[in-house]
Amino acid sequence: MAEHAADAALRPLAPGPLTRIGSGSVEVTLAPQAGGRLAQISCDGVEWLRSYEDGDAAIAWGCYPMLPWAGRLRHGRFSFEERQYQLPATLDGHAIHGVGYLLRWRPEAQGADSIDLVLDLPCDESWPFGGTARQRILVEERSLKLELSLQADRQPMPRPVLGWHPWFRKPERLEFHPTRHYRRDAAGIATVLQAGAPCGPWDDCFINHQPVVLHRAGQTLRLRSGCDHWVIYDAPADATCVEPQDGPPDAFNLRPVPPLAPGESAAVWCVLEWA
C-alpha cells in the first residue's frame, strides 16, 4: 500500500462519470469517483475552477474535500492515545490533504440543485480508524453551499481537520485580511503562530475571521465559512487556492490530539456567493 501511495497526489486522476446540478445562474459539475470533488463551478457561464484539462494531477484541479487532515502531515507520522502511527507518504515524503480526495464517493441523494455524497473511509494503513464522511452540495440563486462531516465508527479516532481545496482560476484581485499566520519551516510545513502576514507569494496558513473576496472576469465571488483557518496558495500563474479548514496543516503534531468518540461527528461549512 505504501509503495502504491507514494506521491499519489501527483498521479493523474481522471474525472470519471460527471454529474451536474444547478438550474439557475450557478451550475456545478461533480466528479464523485475522483475524490468527490467539484470538477467545475460556473456562474452566468463564467468557469471558476482549474479543470482536469488544465492539470490532471489528483492534487491540482477542481475543488476537493480534505479529510481526515488538511495540508501536510509531517512524514505521515503522529501519535494518538500513546501509540505511534505511520501513514503512507503521498507528496514529497509527507502525507497530504487526507485520503478523501483520492477515493470514490457514492451519491446517496440527488435533486436538480443538490446532491449528497458518502464515503466509507478505509480502515488500513492509509487511515487505521475508518469512519464515514458525508458531503452535501446545494446550489441556490447565485450561491453554493458546501457541508462536510466525518463520523467516527466503533473506535475513537483523532479529531479530524476538515476543509476544502478549491483551485480557482487566477483572480484579478484578492481581498483577504488575516490576523495571524503560521510560520513555515524549511520543509514548508506550518510551525508556530505569528502576528500579521508574510510577504507573498503565499503557501501559508492564516487565522482569518472575515469573508475572502475574489474578483475575476467581471464577477465578484465572496467566500465565508465557519472555519477560522485559511490556506492561501497563490504561486501558480494560472490559479489561486483559497482553502477554508478548521485547523492547521500538521495539526496532529502541532497541538494535542483530542479523540473523536465512537459515533461522534465533526462538521464544517462554506458558502460561495456571487455579487
C-alpha positions as CSV (number, residue, x, y, z in Angstrom):
1,M,0.0,0.0,0.0
2,A,2.7,2.5,1.0
3,E,4.6,1.8,-2.3
4,H,1.4,2.3,-4.2
5,A,0.6,5.5,-2.4
6,A,4.0,7.2,-2.8
7,D,3.4,10.6,-4.5
8,A,-0.2,9.6,-5.2
9,A,-1.1,13.3,-5.0
10,L,0.8,13.9,-8.3
11,R,-0.6,11.0,-10.2
12,P,-3.3,11.7,-12.8
13,L,-6.8,11.3,-11.5
14,A,-9.4,11.3,-14.3
15,P,-12.9,12.8,-13.5
16,G,-14.8,9.6,-14.5
17,P,-18.6,10.0,-14.9
18,L,-19.8,13.5,-14.2
19,T,-22.9,14.8,-12.5
20,R,-24.4,18.2,-12.9
21,I,-26.6,20.2,-10.5
22,G,-27.9,23.8,-10.6
23,S,-30.8,25.2,-12.6
24,G,-30.2,28.9,-12.3
25,S,-27.2,31.2,-12.6
26,V,-24.8,28.8,-10.8
27,E,-24.1,25.4,-12.2
28,V,-21.8,22.7,-10.6
29,T,-20.2,19.7,-12.3
30,L,-19.2,16.9,-9.9
31,A,-16.8,14.1,-10.2
32,P,-17.8,11.6,-7.4
33,Q,-15.3,9.0,-8.5
34,A,-12.5,11.5,-8.5
35,G,-12.4,12.2,-4.8
36,G,-15.9,13.5,-4.5
37,R,-14.7,16.8,-6.0
38,L,-16.4,19.7,-7.8
39,A,-14.9,19.4,-11.2
40,Q,-16.2,22.9,-12.3
41,I,-18.3,25.8,-10.9
42,S,-19.8,28.3,-13.3
43,C,-21.8,31.5,-12.8
44,D,-23.5,33.0,-15.7
45,G,-21.3,30.9,-18.0
46,V,-18.0,32.0,-16.4
47,E,-16.0,29.0,-15.2
48,W,-14.2,29.5,-11.9
49,L,-12.1,26.3,-11.3
50,R,-9.0,25.0,-12.8
51,S,-10.1,21.9,-14.7
52,Y,-8.7,18.4,-15.2
53,E,-7.6,19.6,-18.7
54,D,-5.6,22.4,-17.1
55,G,-3.6,20.0,-14.8
56,D,-4.5,16.3,-14.3
57,A,-2.7,15.5,-11.1
58,A,-5.0,14.4,-8.3
59,I,-3.9,17.3,-6.1
60,A,-4.2,20.0,-8.8
61,W,-7.7,20.5,-10.1
62,G,-11.3,21.2,-9.2
63,C,-12.4,21.7,-5.6
64,Y,-11.9,18.7,-3.4
65,P,-12.7,17.8,0.3
66,M,-9.8,17.5,2.7
67,L,-10.2,14.9,5.4
68,P,-9.3,13.5,7.9
69,W,-6.5,16.0,7.9
70,A,-5.7,19.0,5.7
71,G,-2.3,20.1,4.4
72,R,0.9,18.3,5.0
73,L,1.2,15.8,7.9
74,R,4.9,15.7,8.5
75,H,6.4,12.4,7.2
76,G,3.0,10.9,7.7
77,R,3.7,10.4,11.4
78,F,1.8,11.2,14.5
79,S,0.9,9.8,17.9
80,F,-2.6,9.2,19.3
81,E,-3.6,7.7,22.6
82,E,0.0,6.7,23.4
83,R,0.5,4.9,20.1
84,Q,2.6,5.9,17.1
85,Y,1.2,5.9,13.6
86,Q,2.9,5.9,10.2
87,L,0.8,6.8,7.2
88,P,1.9,6.5,3.6
89,A,3.7,9.5,2.0
90,T,1.7,11.0,-0.8
91,L,3.8,14.1,-1.7
92,D,7.5,14.8,-1.2
93,G,7.8,12.4,1.8
94,H,4.7,13.7,3.6
95,A,1.1,12.7,3.8
96,I,-1.0,15.5,2.3
97,H,-4.7,16.5,2.4
98,G,-6.0,13.3,3.9
99,V,-7.5,10.4,1.9
100,G,-10.9,11.6,0.7
101,Y,-9.7,13.3,-2.4
102,L,-8.2,10.1,-3.8
103,L,-11.2,7.8,-3.3
104,R,-14.5,7.2,-4.9
105,W,-17.5,8.7,-3.2
106,R,-21.0,7.4,-3.8
107,P,-24.1,9.6,-4.5
108,E,-26.8,9.0,-1.8
109,A,-29.4,11.5,-2.9
110,Q,-29.7,14.0,-5.8
111,G,-32.0,16.7,-6.9
112,A,-31.9,19.4,-9.5
113,D,-30.0,21.7,-7.2
114,S,-28.4,19.4,-4.6
115,I,-26.5,16.2,-4.1
116,D,-25.3,14.2,-1.1
117,L,-22.1,12.1,-1.3
118,V,-20.9,9.5,1.1
119,L,-17.5,7.9,1.6
120,D,-16.7,4.9,3.9
121,L,-13.1,5.7,4.9
122,P,-10.6,2.8,4.8
123,C,-9.5,1.1,7.9
124,D,-6.0,0.2,6.8
125,E,-2.5,1.7,6.9
126,S,-3.6,4.8,4.9
127,W,-6.1,5.6,7.7
128,P,-6.4,3.0,10.5
129,F,-9.5,4.4,12.1
130,G,-12.3,4.1,9.4
131,G,-15.2,6.5,9.7
132,T,-18.0,7.7,7.4
133,A,-17.7,11.0,5.6
134,R,-20.6,13.0,4.0
135,Q,-20.8,15.9,1.7
136,R,-23.9,18.0,1.0
137,I,-23.7,20.3,-2.0
138,L,-26.5,22.8,-2.5
139,V,-26.9,25.3,-5.3
140,E,-29.2,28.3,-4.6
141,E,-29.7,31.5,-6.5
142,R,-26.2,32.9,-7.1
143,S,-24.7,30.9,-4.3
144,L,-23.3,27.5,-3.5
145,K,-23.3,25.9,0.0
146,L,-20.9,23.1,0.9
147,E,-21.1,21.0,4.0
148,L,-18.6,18.3,5.0
149,S,-18.7,15.9,8.0
150,L,-16.9,12.9,9.4
151,Q,-18.3,10.4,11.9
152,A,-16.2,8.0,13.9
153,D,-17.1,4.3,13.7
154,R,-16.8,1.9,16.7
155,Q,-13.4,3.1,17.7
156,P,-12.1,6.6,18.6
157,M,-10.1,8.5,16.0
158,P,-8.0,11.7,16.2
159,R,-10.4,14.6,15.9
160,P,-10.1,15.4,12.2
161,V,-9.2,18.6,10.4
162,L,-11.8,19.1,7.6
163,G,-11.8,21.6,4.8
164,W,-11.9,22.3,1.0
165,H,-9.2,22.8,-1.6
166,P,-10.5,24.8,-4.5
167,W,-8.2,25.7,-7.4
168,F,-9.7,29.0,-8.5
169,R,-8.7,30.3,-11.9
170,K,-6.4,33.3,-11.3
171,P,-8.3,36.2,-9.9
172,E,-7.5,39.7,-10.9
173,R,-7.8,40.8,-7.3
174,L,-8.0,39.0,-3.9
175,E,-9.4,40.7,-0.8
176,F,-8.0,38.9,2.3
177,H,-7.4,40.3,5.8
178,P,-5.9,37.7,8.1
179,T,-4.8,38.5,11.7
180,R,-2.1,35.9,12.2
181,H,-0.2,33.2,10.2
182,Y,1.7,30.0,10.9
183,R,5.4,30.4,10.2
184,R,6.7,27.7,7.8
185,D,9.9,25.8,8.3
186,A,12.5,24.7,5.7
187,A,10.2,21.9,4.7
188,G,7.3,24.3,4.0
189,I,5.3,23.0,7.0
190,A,3.4,25.2,9.4
191,T,5.0,25.6,12.9
192,V,4.1,28.4,15.2
193,L,1.6,31.3,15.1
194,Q,2.8,34.8,14.4
195,A,1.1,38.1,14.0
196,G,0.3,39.6,10.6
197,A,1.0,38.0,7.2
198,P,4.3,37.4,5.4
199,C,5.2,38.8,2.0
200,G,3.8,36.8,-0.9
201,P,3.6,34.7,-2.9
202,W,1.9,32.6,-0.3
203,D,1.7,28.9,0.5
204,D,0.7,29.7,4.1
205,C,-2.0,29.0,6.7
206,F,-3.6,32.1,8.2
207,I,-6.1,32.8,11.0
208,N,-9.0,34.7,9.4
209,H,-12.5,35.6,10.5
210,Q,-13.7,37.6,7.6
211,P,-15.1,36.7,4.1
212,V,-12.5,36.3,1.4
213,V,-13.4,38.0,-1.9
214,L,-12.1,37.2,-5.4
215,H,-12.6,39.4,-8.5
216,R,-12.4,37.8,-11.9
217,A,-14.0,38.2,-15.4
218,G,-16.3,41.0,-14.2
219,Q,-17.7,38.9,-11.4
220,T,-17.2,39.1,-7.6
221,L,-17.1,35.9,-5.5
222,R,-17.4,36.1,-1.7
223,L,-16.4,33.1,0.4
224,R,-17.4,32.7,4.0
225,S,-17.1,29.8,6.4
226,G,-17.3,28.7,10.0
227,C,-13.6,27.7,9.6
228,D,-11.1,30.1,11.1
229,H,-8.0,28.7,9.4
230,W,-7.5,29.5,5.7
231,V,-4.6,28.4,3.5
232,I,-3.8,30.6,0.5
233,Y,-1.6,29.3,-2.3
234,D,-1.1,31.8,-5.0
235,A,2.3,30.9,-6.5
236,P,0.9,29.4,-9.8
237,A,0.4,31.8,-12.7
238,D,-2.9,30.4,-13.6
239,A,-4.6,29.7,-10.3
240,T,-5.0,30.7,-6.6
241,C,-6.1,28.2,-3.9
242,V,-8.3,29.6,-1.1
243,E,-8.8,26.8,1.4
244,P,-11.1,27.1,4.4
245,Q,-10.3,24.4,7.0
246,D,-10.9,24.1,10.7
247,G,-7.3,23.5,11.8
248,P,-3.7,24.0,10.6
249,P,-1.6,21.7,8.5
250,D,0.2,19.1,10.5
251,A,-2.4,19.6,13.2
252,F,-1.9,16.1,14.7
253,N,1.6,17.1,15.6
254,L,1.2,20.9,16.3
255,R,-1.2,20.5,19.2
256,P,-2.7,17.9,21.5
257,V,-4.9,15.5,19.6
258,P,-8.3,15.0,21.3
259,P,-10.3,12.0,20.3
260,L,-13.5,11.9,18.2
261,A,-15.5,9.4,20.2
262,P,-17.3,6.4,18.6
263,G,-20.4,7.7,16.8
264,E,-19.4,11.4,17.3
265,S,-19.2,13.7,14.2
266,A,-17.2,16.7,13.2
267,A,-18.5,19.1,10.6
268,V,-17.7,22.3,8.7
269,W,-19.4,24.5,6.1
270,C,-18.5,27.0,3.5
271,V,-20.7,29.3,1.3
272,L,-19.7,30.8,-2.1
273,E,-21.8,33.9,-3.1
274,W,-21.6,35.8,-6.4
275,A,-22.5,39.5,-6.3
